[in-house]
Amino acid sequence: VRSEKQVTLKCLQPPALPEPEPNIIIEKRPEQPPPQPPVIIHQREQICPTP
């Protein structure tokens, strides 16, 4: 017994991918408080009582 069958075979390809978009990274930082004023230290000589 011999049997023949006509078969059509198609190899499909997926559609081409679109060009990738550029990666844009935006860094958002919280607002910084204003800087502290400088610390001013005054030194005074000790006045010793004279004998």
Secondary structure, DSSP 4 states (H G I P E B T S, - for coil): -------------PPPPPPPPPP-----PPPPPPPPPPP--------PPP-
